[in-house]
């Protein structure tokens, strides 16, 4: 899921900046973890861990890859 959402995350990162894309990732990952902790059925785990956490991980990974090279010459 993280790699499927990466084109959208790249566009968001270029258009709105790294901080906005990371914030979206944080919201999705938090929602995924909270949803997993409150789930009582297996399909709820698939939605929370698979979709929400996957979307969040895609936004966080794509946004953070471009930050590290800025520190080196």
MOUR-V17034 format. One record per pair of residues at least 12 apart in sequence whose C-alpha atoms are under 10 Angstrom apart, sorted by sequence separation. I is the first residue (numbers start at 0). J is the second residue. If there is no record, write none. Layout:
# MOUR-V17034
((I J) (I J))
This chain:
# MOUR-V17034
((8 20) (11 23) (32 44) (34 46) (35 47) (36 48) (7 20) (8 21) (31 44) (34 47) (35 48) (31 45) (33 47) (34 48) (35 49) (8 23) (31 46) (32 47) (33 48) (8 24) (31 47) (32 48) (35 51) (30 47) (31 48) (34 51) (35 52) (29 47) (30 48) (31 49) (34 52) (28 47) (31 50) (32 51) (33 52) (27 47) (28 48) (31 51) (32 52) (30 51) (31 52) (28 50) (29 51) (30 52) (31 53) (27 50) (28 51) (29 52) (31 54) (27 51) (28 52) (31 55) (26 51) (27 52) (28 53) (30 55) (26 52) (27 53) (28 54) (29 55) (24 51) (25 52) (27 54) (28 55) (24 52) (26 54) (27 55) (28 56) (24 53) (25 54) (26 55) (27 56) (28 57) (24 54) (25 55) (27 57) (28 58) (23 54) (24 55) (25 56) (27 58) (28 59) (23 55) (24 56) (27 59) (22 55) (23 56) (24 57) (25 58) (21 55) (24 58) (25 59) (20 55) (21 56) (23 58) (24 59) (21 57) (22 58) (23 59) (24 60) (20 57) (21 58) (22 59) (24 61) (20 58) (21 59) (24 62) (19 58) (20 59) (21 60) (20 60) (21 61) (22 62) (17 58) (18 59) (20 61) (21 62) (17 59) (20 62) (21 63) (19 62) (20 63) (17 61) (18 62) (17 62) (18 63) (8 54) (12 58) (16 62) (17 63) (7 54) (8 55) (11 58) (1 49) (9 57) (17 65) (0 49) (1 50) (4 53) (5 54) (8 57) (9 58) (12 61) (13 62) (17 66) (0 50) (1 51) (3 53) (4 54) (7 57) (8 58) (12 62) (0 51) (1 52) (2 53) (3 54) (4 55) (5 56) (6 57) (7 58) (8 59) (11 62) (12 63) (0 52) (1 53) (2 54) (4 56) (5 57) (6 58) (8 60) (9 61) (0 53) (1 54) (4 57) (5 58) (8 61) (9 62) (12 65) (0 54) (1 55) (2 56) (3 57) (4 58) (5 59) (7 61) (8 62) (0 55) (1 56) (2 57) (5 60) (6 61) (0 56) (1 57) (2 58) (5 61) (0 57) (1 58) (4 61) (5 62) (1 59) (2 60) (1 60) (2 61) (1 61))
